[in-house]
Amino acid sequence: MARNEGGFDYFPVIDAAKRGRERIVGLIELVPYMRGKKPEGIVQAHKEPLSEDNMIGADAGILTFVRSADRNSCRLVMSRAEISGLVSLSDLQQLPVRAALFALITHLEMTMADAIRREINGSDEWKKRLPKDRLDKVESQRSAAIAADTLVDDLLLTQFCDKVTIIRKSPRFTGGKGKFEDEMKEAQALRDNLAHANEYAATREAAAKVCDTVRKIEHWIARLSERPSTQTPGGD
């Protein structure tokens, strides 16, 4: 603990007696001691031995780690037959993670748009589901696009929250509407923090919330991707 001047959450545990050279044999979590727990005994008694739960391949996608980082908050990075690094929950605010999260939420919004298109099959019925102020904004943007000869698809003029409203009000989506809306609010809040370069995982609790939000986003991407255009009411 005296050596942890950088405030790291974990240290790799080294055994120098293994065949005459240093080898990583596990991890020790330092967070409890940073929060006031008295460091007593030796590392051997407190370390977590190596297992699949605390290792990840160097070629694994960033979201592979984020998806379960609140459950396995530190991973040793495996490159071929060696451990080449370490990632932990505190790394969630790093730039590559920020980019991966933004891409995931963009994927979610595109999936929502595709689900709407499959349902309406070329009609403007979706406009009836928007509140007047939101529809007026879409129509204003539509007029500007027509004037500039750039109109492609009216649905592209909607915002994230509009797509959520359109799907929630679909007569073919009769299950879990409240859950869908609440979890999309979480996704939008994360997207806004990402877009404005705000902190979104500055604490362990906030970082764990990001992991939970990622799982929810991936759930809805899968569910919306499976929605056919010929669903019967109540079949969602």
Buried (B, 14 or more C-beta within 10 A) or exposed (E): EEEBEEEBBBBBBBBEEEEEEEBBBBBBBBBEBBEEEEBEEEBEEBBBEBEEEBBBEEEEEBBEBBBBBBEBBBBBBBEEEEBEEBBBBBBBBEEEBBEBBBEBBEBBBEBBBBBBBBBBEEEEEBBEBBEEEBBEBBBEBEEEBEEEEEBEEBBEBBEBBBBBBBBBEBEBBEEBBEEBBEBBEBBBEBBEBBEEEEEBBEEBEBBBBBBEBBEBBBEBBEBBEEBEEEBEEEEB
